[in-house]
Amino acid sequence: QQPALSAIQSPIALPPSMNWQWDGCEERLQIGTRAPRAMVPQEPQRRSAKLRGKTWSRERSCILAAVLVGFMCFTRLEAWCNFAGRGTSSRTSRVTSRGLTLYAKLDDLDGVVLVPMEEDDATIEDMKPPPLPDLKVKEENKETPQYPALDGFTVPKPRIAKTPAGEDLEDGKKSLTGETIATPGLELMAGKSAKPRNKRWLKGRGTAKRRKLEENAKLEKWLADNGVWVSEAADWGRPAASVSMAVETREQTENEVSGRGLVARRDIDNYEDLAQVPYKLLFTKDTSREVFGEECITKDMSEYAAIALQLIHERFVEKENSFWAPYIGVLPSVDEVGASFAWDKEELDTLLAGSPLRNMSYFLQDQVNQEFSDIQEGIMGKFPEKFPADAFTLENYVWAYSVLFSRAVRLDFPDQDDFEDDIVALVPYIDLINHNPNSESRIRGVSEGPNIPGISKPERSVVVRSDRYFNKYEQIYISYGRKSNAQLLMLYGFSMERNTQDFVTFSTGQLLENSPFSEVKKRILDELEVPREGVFPLYRDRFTGEMMMFLRLAVVQPEDIDMDEDADEKEVYKALKQLDIKRATGEVSERRALICLRGVVQDLQDAYPTTLQEDEALIRDRQMFELLPRNQRNALRVRYGEKLIIRASLATIDRVLNNLSRLKQMEVQEEKQRREMENSALGRLSVAFDSPFKARNLEELMKELDI
């Protein structure tokens, strides 16, 4: 009954007019009426007129006798209640008032106001439970278990410290023992202080951003000192620079970090010049020749190789003394670029299994390695003083090419001679702009000033102009050209989920090599400017005309031109030249070409170790997809896009094959129209035209024109 007593704040005062009754059925005392189940004081019954008139003296003896009898009965009743209260299972509460002890259900106390009595010695403090013993909790110095997946992130256990006497902590939480659980960072008591937490952000992402900001500031100052307008404030007759460098940009569609970029510093109008860089800041073959000399950088050397050697020289030999040091400082590493030609063998075989990009990356990787070996055996061996072995390594050469593939542009200046080719160059500041296939902005070379032989030459510069309106803080984009996801990943280190220019590159050259009259067919393909290697792009919505011309010529058999396989090449050439391979002319030959194409495309689909549905499920699970490494995400986008194109191509081929039987009917209809044209008035004049109307007489023409 201790909890019940704790609920009672003070003793109960019983009114003298309380009517007590006994209910033998429930074996307890009932206070008042049963309906409200509460101690309800009942009004005393009205006295008779005689009592009010002081005429009750004759009944005094009866009243006194009744009081004595009642007192005796009440004493016995109290004893019985004490005995019955110990054995009852109902929830009871002890009530004391003026020496009177009784038991009642707690439910009967609802609605009763508890009034403390002056005669009672009990107080509120007497009703509280006794305090628990003071428990001293010792701090355990056990190490928190580490988990590999959460390396570097530890959560210490809460410290429990005693509250100093006479003090109360506002920020702590008291326990049942009267002690306070310490909050992180709040010292509760003097003693051995905990070790300060290691602020990882000072060494991680925050430091990297500050470092990039410092690099951007150095590059901006270098650009301003060399004639590039990058000022935030307007000048006389010149507005503020329209773009500024961003430390980090992110593509919204792919949710991928795309490194540095240029963003609009203010609202930009259409056809406004975004940036202009002087020619003297560019990396070209001429600047490389100025560094190494003409004996090293010969005319036959590739422009890419010459610029790659200069990049290595400026970064690993000149270092901080280089004129281009601020620009070299912002160039990314090989891993930051992420181009697939620089991946190791394990990544290529695992991530790009079945994709044509795997062989393309291996081919480009071998070309770079072979070129470095040739240079190493050539000019590096002849001029070791100009090419230190510790700087000009294969690893650094691959880095230089990763920068070139992802940033180099081809420029054509107005003052160039007609026989000169485009110039390959690295353009600082402008090469920070990222790619968007829908952008129409282009990087172009301009020449300003008079061209007077022997006196002055035009000043060259590189300009990029906006193709639309840009809002403030919007990222600036240009187009790197019509690039598939495979080309973007191989050269630039990224891929896109919504690449409208995506295609699959595949080869059909084996069909021509195994066909009869292959040499004569190659000669005809050269005349038609169709690649004899048979490498074509496969788009999702169309077949290229060159590919269909190649297939129609490759499947021609000797019986199609009524000749033997050992016939004279001149006769075969004449017969093949008479064939119209630019369009479908025969059902048999067209069906044969489509069947060969379907076999090649089906082989492409069967080469993948995973299905289209499996790749699609992984890409749609965005949480799981974003946990994958960057190279794996890019490779998955490439494979998924290729499989979509292959599936659409197979469906198109099957649909054309099913409707190919109508080709003969179309040929007959075209022949009929040609004869009707010859019999017309214009046909007799040898004038052929396709009528824009389907009507055959004036009445049908009136209906067609709705007249």
C-alpha positions, 0 to 999 in steps of 0.5 A: 500500500506504499504507492497508494499512500504516496498518491495522497497529499494530506489526511482526509477530513470527514464531515460530521454529517457523513452517512456510513452504510454497510454493504455486506455483498462486497465486504467493504464500507460504502461511503454515500450512494453507490451511483457515483462511486465516490465519497459524497456527503449526504445532506442531513435529513430534515428534523421534525417540527417538534425538534425544531420547537425544542420539544424533544426532551422526552426522547432524549433518553432514547437518543442517548441509548441509541448513541451508546448502542451505535458506539458499541456497534461501531467499535466492533465494526472497526475491528472487523474492518481491520481484519477484513482489510488485510485479506482483501485483494482490492486496491485500498487506501488507509484514511486516518481522521481523529483516531478513526481508521477505515478502508475504502477503495481508491476509486471511491476517492474520485472528486473528493477534495483532500483537506489537511487537518490541523490535528494530524501529525503527518506531513507531505514529507512523511508521504515521500518514499525513502531515498535510494542509497547513493550509488557511485558510478565509476568511469570505465576506460574501455576502448570503443570497438572499431568497425572497418566500415566506420573507420575514423568515426568513434562515438564515446560512451556518456560520462556520468559524474556526481553533481557538486554539492549545492550546485545544479547544472542546467545543461545536464540530465539527472539520473535516479541516483541524483547524479548528472549525465554529462553532455559532450563538451561540458566539464562537470567536475575537476579531474582528468580532462578528456582528450580533444576530439580530432577535427577531421574537417581541418585535414579533409574536405575543408582543407582541399577547398581552401587549397583550391581557392588559393590556387584559383586566386593565383591563377586569376592574378596570373591571368590578370597580369597577362591581359585576361579580363577577370575583374569583378568591377567594371572599368572605363568602357568595360563591364565586369567580367562575366564569368568566374572560376568555381572550386567545384561544380556538380552535374544535376542529372548525374549528381556527379562532381565535375571538378572546376568550372566557370559560372556566370558572375552576373546575368549574361546576354546572348552572343556575349563574349565570355572570355578572351585569352591571348595567344601567348598563354597557350600551350602549342607545338611552337611553345614546345619548340621554344623550350626544347629546340628544333632539333628535338621538336621536329616537324614530323613530331605529333602536336600532342607529343610535343605539348606533352613533353612541355607539360612534363618539363613545366611541372616536374623540371621548372616547377615554381619557376615556370611561367605557367606555374599558376596554370599547372597548379590547377591541372588535375591528376590522372585519377581526378580525370578518370579517363578509361585509357589510363585504367589498369588491366583489372578495371578494364577487364572487370568494369568494361567486360563485353563493351567495345570501349574495352578494346578501344581503351586498350588500343589507345593505351598501347598507342601512348605507351608505344609513342613514349618508347619511341621518344625515349629511344630517340630524342631522350637518348640523344639529349639526356640533359634536356630530358631528365630521367626522373621527370620524363617517365611513363607515368608522367607521360600518361598524366600529360596525355590525360590532360591533353585528351580532356582539355586540348582544342583545335583552333583555326585562325583567320590569318592562317594560310590555306594549306595550314592545318588546325592548331592543337592547343591548351587554352588556360582559363577557357579549358575549365568549361565543362561539356553539354551536348546541347550547347552551341557555344564554340571556342574559336580563334580570332585575329585582331589588327593589321597584317602588314608584311615585315611591319606588324602581324595581327594579334591572335587570341581565343574567344568563347561566346555565349549561345544563350542567356545565362542567369547569375551563378549558372554554370557555363557549358560548351560542346566537345562535339558529337561524342558517345558515352564511350568516347567521353569516358575514354578521353574525358573521364565521365559519362552521361545518363541522358546523352542525346549523341550516344552511339555504339561503334562496331566493326563489320569489316570481317564481312568484306574480307570474307566476301568474293571480289573483296579487292574490287569492292574496296576500290568502289568503297574508296570512290564512294568515300565509305570506310573500307574498314567497316567501322560505323556508329550504331544509333538508337533511332537510325542506320547510317547510309554509309553502313547500309551501302557497305553491307549491300556491297559486301553481300553481293554474290557472283550469281547476282551479277552473272559472273564467276569468282575468277572473272576479270576484275575489270568486268567485275568492276563494271558490273558492280558499278551498275548496282545501286547500293545507295538504296534498297533495290531488291528483296533478296539482297536487302534481306541478306544485308539485314540478316548479316547486320542482325548477326553482328548486333546480336554478337554485341549483345551476347558479349556482355556478362550482365543483362539490360534489366540487371544494369537498369535495376542497379542504376535506379537504386540511387542510394546503392548506385551512388555508393559505387566507386566513380569509375564503376558508375561511369562504366555502368552508364556506358554499358547501359546506354550501349545495351539500350541502343542494341535492343532498339537496333534489333527491334528495328531490324526485325520490323524491317525484315517482317515488312520486306516482302512489301518491297517488291510491291513498292518497286512495281508501284514506282515503275507504274508511276514512272510509266505514267509520268512518261506518258504525260505532257511533261514526261514527253519533254523529258521532265520528271517530277513527283506531284505533291497531290494524290488526285488523278483528276480535277474532281479528286483534286477539288476534294483533296484541296477541300474546295 
